[in-house]
């Protein structure tokens, strides 16, 4: 016989993944945030890879996307919430 302690299952809302897409323009290749259909969000460009090899963080990123961006250092901050 197998015994098990009953624990009620708590329904939790599953976090929606952040989807990234590469988008090529005359300026270079952007990394941007898109929805489940591949449509970009407003002000969702994050990083630009320029034709000369320069990598730049794009300013004015939509705050509702959830990225913590430092204003002056242009660093992308990644936080592990686990």
C-alpha positions in Angstrom: 0.0 0.0 0.0 1.3 3.5 -0.9 0.5 6.3 1.5 0.5 10.0 0.6 -0.2 13.2 2.5 -3.0 15.2 0.9 -2.0 18.7 -0.2 -4.6 20.8 -1.9 -3.5 22.0 -5.3 -3.3 25.7 -5.5 -4.1 27.1 -8.9 -1.4 29.5 -10.0 -1.4 31.7 -13.0 1.3 30.5 -15.4 3.7 33.3 -16.3 3.6 34.2 -20.0 7.0 33.8 -21.6 8.8 36.8 -23.0 9.3 36.2 -26.8 12.2 37.7 -28.6 12.6 38.3 -32.3 15.4 39.4 -34.6 14.3 42.2 -36.9 16.6 43.4 -39.7 16.5 47.0 -40.9 18.8 49.4 -42.7 20.2 50.4 -39.3 21.1 46.8 -38.4 19.5 44.0 -36.5 17.3 44.7 -33.6 16.3 42.3 -30.8 12.7 43.1 -29.9 9.9 41.7 -27.8 6.9 40.3 -29.7 3.5 38.7 -28.8 2.6 35.1 -29.4 1.8 35.9 -33.0 5.1 37.7 -33.7 3.7 41.2 -33.6 6.1 43.7 -31.8 4.9 45.6 -28.8 5.1 49.4 -28.7 8.7 50.5 -28.1 9.9 46.9 -27.8 13.3 47.2 -29.5 15.9 46.2 -26.8 19.3 45.9 -28.5 20.7 47.0 -31.9 23.6 45.2 -33.7 24.9 47.8 -36.1 26.5 46.9 -39.5 30.0 48.1 -38.2 29.8 45.6 -35.3 28.7 48.0 -32.6 26.1 46.7 -30.1 23.9 49.3 -28.5 21.0 49.2 -26.0 18.0 51.0 -27.4 16.6 53.8 -25.3 12.9 54.4 -24.6 12.0 50.7 -24.0 8.3 50.2 -22.9 8.4 49.8 -19.1 5.4 47.4 -19.2 7.6 44.7 -20.9 9.2 44.0 -17.5 12.9 44.7 -18.3 14.9 46.5 -15.6 17.0 48.9 -17.5 19.5 51.2 -15.8 19.1 54.8 -17.1 22.7 55.9 -17.4 24.9 52.9 -17.7 22.9 51.3 -20.6 23.2 47.9 -18.9 20.5 45.3 -19.1 19.8 43.9 -15.7 18.6 40.3 -15.5 17.1 39.2 -12.2 16.4 35.6 -11.1 13.3 35.5 -9.1 13.7 31.8 -8.1 
